[in-house]
Amino acid sequence: MALIFCQIRIETRIKVWDFMMDWLATISFDQIGMSFIALFVIREAIVFGLPDDIAGPGGWFIDTGCVDCEL
């Protein structure tokens, strides 16, 4: 009985692994590149639209200040 249960668990893991690999194979390099570009544009829009105390030099949400610069 334990051997059958173990075999079922292994077969289930193989099916899940095959499904995940099939899904990952559908992602192209262009989709990854467009995701990075979209994230960059969204971040820049947030930095541009929010006040400096939220997204700017010393901002609590996005700090655009230079870490190595002296004050």
N, C-alpha and C positions, 0 to 999 in steps of 0.2 A: 504494500500500500504506500509506504513512504517513497519507494522508488518511482511509482507512477506520479505521485504528487511532485517530486523533484523534477521529473521529466516534463510535466505540464508547466512548471515554473520556468524552466529553461526555454521551452518553446514559446512561452508568452514573452519572455525577455527578447528573444530573437525577433519576434514579430514587431515588438515596440521599437527595437533598434532599426529594423528595416524601414518602418514607417518614418522614423525620425530622419534617417539618411535620405529617403526619398523626398521628404519635405525640404531638407537643407540643400539638396541638389537643385531645387527650383530657384534658389536665390542666386542672382547674377551679380557680377562685379558692378554693373551699371546701377543696380538697385542700391547696393551698398554706398556707392559714390553719391548718388542722389540723396540718400539719407543724411550723409555728412554735410552736403551742401545745404539741405533744408534746415538741419539743426543750426548751422552757422548763421543762416539768414534769420531764423527765429531768435537766436541769441542776440544778434546785432539789433534787431527790431526792439527787443526788450531793453537793451542797454540804451538805445536812442530814446525810447518812449518814457522810461521811468526817470524820476528825479535822481540826482547824484547821490543822495544819502541812502537810496535803495540799491541802485545799480550805477556805480561810478567809482571814482577814487575813494576808497574807504567805505564803500557801500556794504550793507549787511547781507544782501541777496547775491549780488555779483560785484566782487571787488576788482575793479579794473586798474587799480594803482600798481605801481612798480614796486616789487618786493625788495629789489637790490638798491633802489634809489635812496639817497639820504634826504632827510627832511630839512 
